[in-house]
């Protein structure tokens, strides 16, 4: 645990013990993310011990419930719903793999990429819902990474502005992840934005720096599940570079839209990934009476087995 995280942990301990520590200011919207603004109490600053801690503490966002609902994403205050049940069906095999309970060991099984063959399949919506669902688990925390670095959609879904993130970590070895992670009002959910755009994004995602950063993020917390919202597989090469580092890949297919040839080609680009799940999104027909279906298996692609849940996806994101 680095010095920033230690200090942040100490601040939380002080709050829980009843010490007079000023509350951190929630942030909502692009203009309100206050990077590096320290808390106002000198006594708490002395207790914390570093100016960097103030920066880390200030990187907190209040999720925009209206934006989430508009994009068909589970909200923090939502009760039991069809959508929540659907996400439980999709996440369960992924979590079993991440916990090492699969039939065969899977390397980096806690690194899960959500992608699609082409744009407009609803992959960002699935990624956001899956992250929210996993955040409700008792035994896991989740980090949602906006890896669609050319056209990031996660800020729109959760209602915050662009900020430093993944690409900045790859460009600056001295930058600690805690300096760019956004903590949220959902206790077990953190977000890593796409970061500052860069013309060599593909090379950065395929670099040794990416491998090192992934290893750090994946192992820093033993209970952490990392969800990557990646670009479509057939539109950019970034998704293919990212897939090479993943333990599990979920390919989102929009019903009555994606061509079979497109899906087949997309799956061929991630042949080396040990686990692939195909999620059928926005189905109006019936797969056992449901609207999501998935094909799932070790190295298998579409149609290995199917299950699903009743349709309730609205407001698709088109990254």
C-alpha positions as CSV (number, residue, x, y, z in Angstrom):
1,X,0.0,0.0,0.0
2,X,1.5,3.4,-1.1
3,X,1.8,6.5,1.1
4,X,-1.3,8.1,-0.5
5,X,-3.4,5.1,0.2
6,X,-2.1,4.8,3.7
7,X,-2.9,8.4,4.4
8,X,-6.4,8.1,2.9
9,X,-7.0,5.0,5.0
10,X,-5.8,6.9,8.1
11,X,-8.3,9.7,7.3
12,X,-11.1,7.2,7.1
13,X,-10.1,5.7,10.4
14,X,-10.2,9.1,12.0
15,X,-13.7,9.7,10.7
16,X,-14.9,6.4,12.0
17,X,-13.4,7.1,15.4
18,X,-15.3,10.3,15.7
19,X,-12.4,12.7,15.2
20,X,-13.2,16.2,13.9
21,X,-12.3,15.7,10.3
22,X,-14.0,17.8,7.6
23,X,-16.2,15.8,5.1
24,X,-14.9,15.5,1.6
25,X,-17.0,17.4,-0.9
26,X,-19.0,15.4,-3.3
27,X,-18.4,16.1,-7.0
28,X,-20.9,16.0,-9.8
29,X,-20.3,17.2,-13.4
30,X,-17.2,18.2,-15.4
31,X,-16.7,21.6,-13.9
32,X,-17.0,20.3,-10.3
33,X,-14.2,17.7,-10.2
34,X,-11.7,19.5,-7.9
35,X,-8.4,18.0,-8.6
36,X,-5.9,18.5,-5.8
37,X,-8.0,20.8,-3.6
38,X,-7.0,20.1,0.0
39,X,-9.4,19.8,2.9
40,X,-9.6,23.1,4.9
41,X,-8.7,21.9,8.4
42,X,-5.0,22.3,9.3
43,X,-5.3,19.8,12.1
44,X,-6.5,17.1,9.7
45,X,-3.7,18.0,7.3
46,X,-1.2,17.4,10.0
47,X,-2.8,14.1,10.8
48,X,-2.8,13.1,7.2
49,X,0.8,14.2,6.7
50,X,1.0,14.8,2.9
51,X,-0.3,17.2,0.4
52,X,-0.7,14.3,-2.0
53,X,-3.3,12.8,0.3
54,X,-5.5,15.9,-0.1
55,X,-5.4,15.3,-3.8
56,X,-6.4,11.7,-3.5
57,X,-9.2,12.5,-1.0
58,X,-10.6,15.1,-3.3
59,X,-11.0,12.7,-6.3
60,X,-14.5,11.6,-5.3
61,X,-17.5,11.8,-7.6
62,X,-21.2,11.6,-6.7
63,X,-22.8,9.4,-9.4
64,X,-25.4,11.2,-11.4
65,X,-28.5,9.1,-10.9
66,X,-30.4,10.8,-13.7
67,X,-27.7,10.1,-16.2
68,X,-27.4,6.5,-15.2
69,X,-31.2,6.0,-15.4
70,X,-31.3,7.6,-18.8
71,X,-28.7,5.1,-20.1
72,X,-30.4,2.1,-18.6
73,X,-28.0,1.6,-15.8
74,X,-28.7,0.3,-12.3
75,X,-28.8,3.1,-9.8
76,X,-27.4,3.0,-6.3
77,X,-30.8,3.4,-4.7
78,X,-32.6,0.9,-7.0
79,X,-34.3,-2.1,-5.4
80,X,-34.8,-5.5,-6.9
81,X,-35.5,-5.3,-10.6
82,X,-35.5,-7.4,-13.8
83,X,-32.3,-5.6,-14.9
84,X,-30.5,-6.5,-11.6
85,X,-31.6,-10.1,-12.0
86,X,-30.2,-10.2,-15.6
87,X,-26.9,-8.9,-14.4
88,X,-26.7,-11.6,-11.7
89,X,-27.1,-14.2,-14.4
90,X,-24.3,-12.7,-16.5
91,X,-21.9,-12.0,-13.7
92,X,-22.0,-15.3,-11.8
93,X,-19.8,-17.4,-14.1
94,X,-17.4,-14.5,-14.4
95,X,-17.1,-14.3,-10.7
96,X,-16.7,-18.0,-10.3
97,X,-13.7,-17.9,-12.7
98,X,-12.2,-14.9,-10.9
99,X,-12.5,-16.7,-7.6
100,X,-10.6,-19.7,-9.0
101,X,-13.6,-22.0,-8.8
102,X,-13.7,-22.9,-12.5
103,X,-12.9,-26.3,-13.9
104,X,-9.4,-25.2,-14.9
105,X,-7.2,-22.3,-13.6
106,X,-7.6,-19.1,-15.6
107,X,-4.8,-16.6,-15.5
108,X,-5.9,-13.0,-14.8
109,X,-9.5,-14.1,-14.5
110,X,-10.3,-10.9,-12.5
111,X,-9.5,-8.9,-15.7
112,X,-12.7,-8.8,-17.7
113,X,-13.1,-6.9,-21.0
114,X,-16.5,-5.9,-22.3
115,X,-16.5,-5.3,-26.1
116,X,-18.5,-5.8,-29.3
117,X,-17.9,-6.5,-32.9
118,X,-19.1,-3.1,-34.1
119,X,-20.4,0.2,-32.5
120,X,-23.9,0.5,-31.3
121,X,-24.3,-2.9,-29.6
122,X,-24.7,-1.6,-26.1
123,X,-21.4,-2.7,-24.6
124,X,-20.9,0.4,-22.4
125,X,-24.3,-0.1,-20.9
126,X,-23.5,-3.8,-20.2
127,X,-20.1,-2.8,-18.7
128,X,-21.6,-0.2,-16.4
129,X,-24.4,-2.5,-15.2
130,X,-22.0,-5.3,-14.7
131,X,-19.8,-3.1,-12.6
132,X,-22.7,-1.8,-10.5
133,X,-23.9,-5.4,-10.0
134,X,-20.5,-6.6,-8.8
135,X,-20.2,-3.7,-6.5
136,X,-23.2,-5.1,-4.6
137,X,-21.3,-8.3,-3.9
138,X,-20.2,-8.8,-0.3
139,X,-16.8,-10.3,-1.2
140,X,-15.6,-8.1,-4.1
141,X,-14.8,-4.6,-5.0
142,X,-14.9,-3.5,-8.6
143,X,-12.8,-1.1,-10.7
144,X,-14.5,0.1,-14.0
145,X,-11.9,1.1,-16.5
146,X,-12.8,3.3,-19.5
147,X,-10.5,1.7,-22.1
148,X,-12.4,3.1,-25.1
149,X,-9.7,5.7,-25.2
150,X,-10.7,7.2,-28.6
151,X,-14.4,7.6,-27.7
152,X,-14.9,7.3,-24.0
153,X,-18.5,6.9,-23.0
154,X,-18.3,6.1,-19.3
155,X,-18.3,9.8,-18.3
156,X,-21.6,10.3,-20.0
157,X,-23.2,7.2,-18.4
158,X,-22.2,8.3,-14.8
159,X,-22.4,12.1,-15.3
160,X,-18.9,13.4,-14.9
161,X,-16.3,15.2,-17.0
162,X,-13.1,13.9,-18.6
163,X,-10.2,13.6,-16.3
164,X,-6.7,12.0,-16.1
165,X,-6.8,8.2,-16.3
166,X,-5.5,5.2,-18.0
167,X,-3.4,6.8,-20.8
168,X,-1.8,9.2,-18.3
169,X,-0.8,6.2,-16.2
170,X,0.9,4.6,-19.2
171,X,2.7,7.8,-20.2
172,X,3.9,8.8,-16.7
173,X,5.6,6.0,-14.7
174,X,5.7,8.3,-11.6
175,X,2.0,8.6,-11.5
176,X,0.3,6.4,-8.9
177,X,-3.1,4.9,-9.8
178,X,-4.5,6.4,-6.6
179,X,-3.9,9.8,-8.1
180,X,-6.2,9.2,-11.0
181,X,-8.8,6.7,-9.7
182,X,-12.2,8.2,-9.0
183,X,-13.9,6.9,-5.9
184,X,-17.7,7.0,-5.9
185,X,-20.6,7.1,-3.5
186,X,-21.0,3.4,-4.2
187,X,-18.6,2.1,-1.6
188,X,-17.1,-0.8,-3.6
189,X,-17.1,0.9,-7.0
190,X,-14.2,3.0,-8.4
191,X,-13.7,4.3,-11.9
192,X,-10.5,4.8,-13.9
193,X,-11.3,7.3,-16.8
194,X,-9.7,6.9,-20.2
195,X,-7.4,9.9,-19.6
196,X,-5.8,12.3,-21.9
197,X,-6.1,11.4,-25.6
198,X,-2.9,10.3,-27.3
199,X,-2.2,9.6,-31.0
200,X,-0.4,6.4,-30.1
201,X,-3.0,4.9,-27.9
202,X,-2.8,1.5,-29.5
203,X,0.9,1.2,-28.9
204,X,0.4,2.4,-25.3
205,X,-2.2,-0.3,-24.7
206,X,0.1,-3.0,-26.1
207,X,3.2,-1.7,-24.3
208,X,5.2,-3.2,-21.4
209,X,3.9,-0.2,-19.3
210,X,0.4,-1.5,-19.8
211,X,1.3,-5.0,-18.7
212,X,3.0,-3.6,-15.5
213,X,0.0,-1.3,-14.8
214,X,-2.5,-4.2,-15.2
215,X,-0.4,-6.4,-12.9
216,X,-0.4,-3.6,-10.3
217,X,-4.2,-3.0,-10.6
218,X,-5.1,-6.6,-10.6
219,X,-3.0,-7.6,-7.5
220,X,-3.2,-4.5,-5.4
221,X,-6.4,-5.7,-3.8
222,X,-7.1,-9.4,-3.6
223,X,-10.9,-8.9,-3.9
224,X,-10.8,-6.5,-6.9
225,X,-12.6,-7.3,-10.1
226,X,-11.6,-5.0,-13.0
227,X,-14.1,-4.4,-15.8
228,X,-12.7,-2.8,-19.0
229,X,-15.1,-1.0,-21.4
230,X,-13.1,-1.5,-24.6
231,X,-13.6,-0.3,-28.2
232,X,-15.4,-2.5,-30.7
233,X,-13.1,-5.3,-32.1
234,X,-13.7,-4.6,-35.8
235,X,-13.4,-0.8,-35.7
236,X,-10.1,-0.2,-33.9
237,X,-7.0,-2.3,-33.0
238,X,-6.9,-1.0,-29.4
239,X,-9.5,-3.7,-28.3
240,X,-7.3,-6.5,-29.8
241,X,-4.2,-5.2,-28.0
242,X,-6.2,-5.0,-24.8
243,X,-7.7,-8.5,-25.2
244,X,-4.2,-10.1,-25.2
245,X,-4.0,-9.1,-21.5
246,X,-7.4,-10.2,-20.4
247,X,-8.5,-13.4,-18.6
248,X,-12.1,-13.1,-19.7
249,X,-13.8,-11.3,-22.6
250,X,-17.6,-10.6,-22.9
251,X,-18.7,-9.8,-26.5
252,X,-22.0,-7.9,-26.7
253,X,-24.2,-8.7,-29.7
254,X,-27.3,-6.6,-30.5
255,X,-30.2,-8.8,-31.5
256,X,-31.3,-8.5,-35.1
257,X,-28.5,-6.1,-35.8
258,X,-25.1,-7.8,-35.7
259,X,-24.2,-9.8,-38.7
260,X,-23.1,-13.4,-38.1
261,X,-20.0,-12.8,-40.2
262,X,-19.1,-9.8,-38.1
263,X,-19.4,-11.8,-34.9
264,X,-17.4,-14.7,-36.3
265,X,-14.7,-12.3,-37.4
266,X,-14.7,-10.5,-34.0
267,X,-14.3,-13.8,-32.1
268,X,-11.4,-14.8,-34.4
269,X,-9.5,-11.7,-33.2
270,X,-9.6,-12.8,-29.6
271,X,-8.9,-16.5,-30.2
272,X,-6.2,-16.6,-27.6
273,X,-8.4,-15.4,-24.7
274,X,-9.1,-18.4,-22.5
275,X,-12.7,-17.5,-21.7
276,X,-15.2,-15.8,-24.0
277,X,-18.9,-15.0,-23.2
278,X,-21.3,-13.7,-25.8
279,X,-24.2,-11.7,-24.5
280,X,-27.3,-11.2,-26.7
281,X,-28.6,-7.7,-26.0
282,X,-32.0,-6.1,-26.7
283,X,-33.6,-9.3,-27.9
284,X,-37.3,-8.8,-28.6
285,X,-38.0,-12.5,-29.1
286,X,-37.5,-15.2,-26.6
287,X,-34.5,-17.2,-25.4
288,X,-36.3,-19.3,-22.7
289,X,-38.6,-16.2,-22.4
290,X,-35.7,-13.8,-21.8
291,X,-34.0,-10.9,-23.4
292,X,-30.3,-11.5,-22.7
293,X,-28.6,-14.7,-23.7
294,X,-25.1,-15.8,-23.5
295,X,-22.8,-18.3,-25.1
296,X,-20.0,-19.3,-22.6
297,X,-17.1,-21.6,-22.2
298,X,-13.4,-22.1,-22.0
299,X,-12.2,-21.0,-25.5
300,X,-15.7,-21.5,-26.9
301,X,-17.5,-18.7,-28.6
302,X,-21.1,-18.1,-29.5
303,X,-23.8,-20.7,-28.7
304,X,-21.9,-23.0,-26.3
305,X,-24.7,-22.7,-23.9
306,X,-27.6,-20.2,-23.5
307,X,-29.4,-18.5,-20.7
308,X,-30.8,-15.1,-20.2
309,X,-33.2,-12.8,-18.5
310,X,-36.2,-10.7,-19.3
311,X,-35.5,-7.6,-21.5
312,X,-35.2,-4.3,-19.7
313,X,-32.3,-2.5,-21.5
314,X,-33.1,1.1,-22.4
315,X,-31.2,4.1,-23.6
316,X,-28.3,2.4,-25.3
317,X,-24.9,4.1,-25.3
318,X,-23.3,4.3,-28.7
319,X,-19.5,4.7,-28.2
